[in-house]
Amino acid sequence: MFGWLVTRMLPIVPMGIVRAVASRYVAGEDLDSAREVVRRLAAEGYHATIDILGENAADDAHADETVQGYRQVLEMIDREHLPSNISVKPSHLGIRLHEERAERRLWDLVDDVSARGNFLRIDMEDSSLTDATLRLYRRARERSPQVGTVIQAYLRRTVEDARALAAEGANLRLCKGIYRESPSIAWQKRDDIRKSYLETARILLSAPGTYVAFATHDRVLLEQVPNIAAEMSVPPDRFEFQALLGVPVEDVLKPLVERGFKVRWYVPFGVEWYPYSVRRLKENPKMATYIVRHWFAR
Ligand SMILES: Cc1cc2nc3c(=O)[nH]c(=O)nc-3n(C[C@H](O)[C@H](O)[C@H](O)COP(=O)(O)OP(=O)(O)OC[C@H]3O[C@@H](n4cnc5c(N)ncnc54)[C@H](O)[C@@H]3O)c2cc1C
């Protein structure tokens, strides 16, 4: 309860203090900082997916800048031979402004990614964008197989979505979901979300054409997913594990790398770090409590 109250106070904490503590979740403000983090992770046997921080493009110019930024990221990944792909938010491409124009921006990136033999994952945002994002993903897949998207286990619809997407041989990241959603459309209790996560995992793994990225720091799920895959005789090249930069879960992920599984870190960078960092801090009331205490102590 105290942690919950504290997370509600974050918006009034001075930005400098939030920044100091939240910096663990973000590579830095520029591309060089992302490159350094990805290099360090690669040296430890990990893969990465680079995200340019930002969402809800304010206008077309902002959304066009997002495309230019990602083109530079793709160029850097090639030049430096980094084991990384990219993750892109539809609202950062302007989907809330105009769906067709956002789609054209996505095609620019999908074509670049395909030419380079790389991969683009379309992040999933709140439920107001679920249908539009799945539409975007399905059209992008007609253009290139080098595209994937995300489904969120907390949404009640996800098990049904997973059945349809599995039949299409989809490439999906499976996460719990980070946005606040109404109980009418989303499971709220941890156990219900876990149950949905595991049911969805089984549906996706049972369809031979799918590729699944299990994005979670939940130790129960990280223990069960490899067992389920083994029990279903799913080869390790059909799935991977993903984690967010800054979340202390290496003690579980490193052994997975040593067992031969692919593990990928989500590496965000950019100047628009605030909303992303606050989401991460809200997931971690201990950290939020630390920030608020530090603020009062000053
Ligand atoms: C690679 C990746 C990509 C993602 N992409 C999306 C997306 O596109 N759309 C979307 O809605 N959500 C996305 N998420 C977020 C996800 O939906 C969850 O909100 C987030 O991962 C927390 O859920 P969890 O599965 O880790 O389980 P939880 O039960 O929330 O966490 C399990 C444990 O992990 C630790 N932990 C979790 N978060 C933190 C933190 N911030 N700091 C410190 N410790 C922490 C805690 O010890 C916690 O007990 C993504 C997550 C990952 C890992």
The ligand as a Gaussian input file, in Angstrom:
#p B3LYP/6-31G(d) Opt

LIG

0 1
 C       11.605000      -7.018000     -23.401000
 C       10.285000      -6.503000     -22.904000
 C        9.463000      -5.818000     -23.779000
 C        8.223000      -5.358000     -23.338000
 N        7.361000      -4.787000     -24.241000
 C        6.122000      -4.434000     -23.835000
 C        5.156000      -3.979000     -24.766000
 O        5.399000      -3.874000     -25.977000
 N        3.930000      -3.638000     -24.289000
 C        3.606000      -3.741000     -22.955000
 O        2.464000      -3.447000     -22.575000
 N        4.521000      -4.165000     -22.057000
 C        5.758000      -4.515000     -22.466000
 N        6.659000      -4.978000     -21.546000
 C        6.384000      -4.831000     -20.096000
 C        5.629000      -6.021000     -19.554000
 O        4.337000      -6.039000     -20.079000
 C        5.553000      -5.959000     -18.021000
 O        4.907000      -4.815000     -17.616000
 C        6.898000      -5.999000     -17.341000
 O        7.777000      -6.869000     -17.977000
 C        6.722000      -6.485000     -15.903000
 O        6.128000      -7.767000     -15.911000
 P        6.914000      -9.114000     -15.543000
 O        6.499000     -10.150000     -16.501000
 O        8.355000      -8.851000     -15.487000
 O        6.292000      -9.539000     -14.166000
 P        6.164000      -8.754000     -12.764000
 O        5.361000      -9.648000     -11.907000
 O        5.705000      -7.362000     -12.978000
 O        7.656000      -8.685000     -12.287000
 C        8.355000      -9.842000     -11.866000
 C        9.523000      -9.385000     -11.006000
 O       10.455000      -8.655000     -11.825000
 C       10.996000      -7.581000     -11.105000
 N       10.717000      -6.331000     -11.821000
 C        9.733000      -6.129000     -12.733000
 N        9.799000      -4.873000     -13.215000
 C       10.831000      -4.278000     -12.574000
 C       11.416000      -2.989000     -12.637000
 N       10.958000      -2.046000     -13.465000
 N       12.485000      -2.723000     -11.851000
 C       12.997000      -3.661000     -11.025000
 N       12.479000      -4.909000     -10.924000
 C       11.421000      -5.214000     -11.675000
 C       10.386000      -7.590000      -9.725000
 O       11.243000      -8.318000      -8.871000
 C        9.118000      -8.391000      -9.905000
 O        8.735000      -9.050000      -8.746000
 C        7.863000      -5.506000     -21.968000
 C        8.693000      -6.202000     -21.113000
 C        9.877000      -6.733000     -21.561000
 C       10.711000      -7.533000     -20.616000

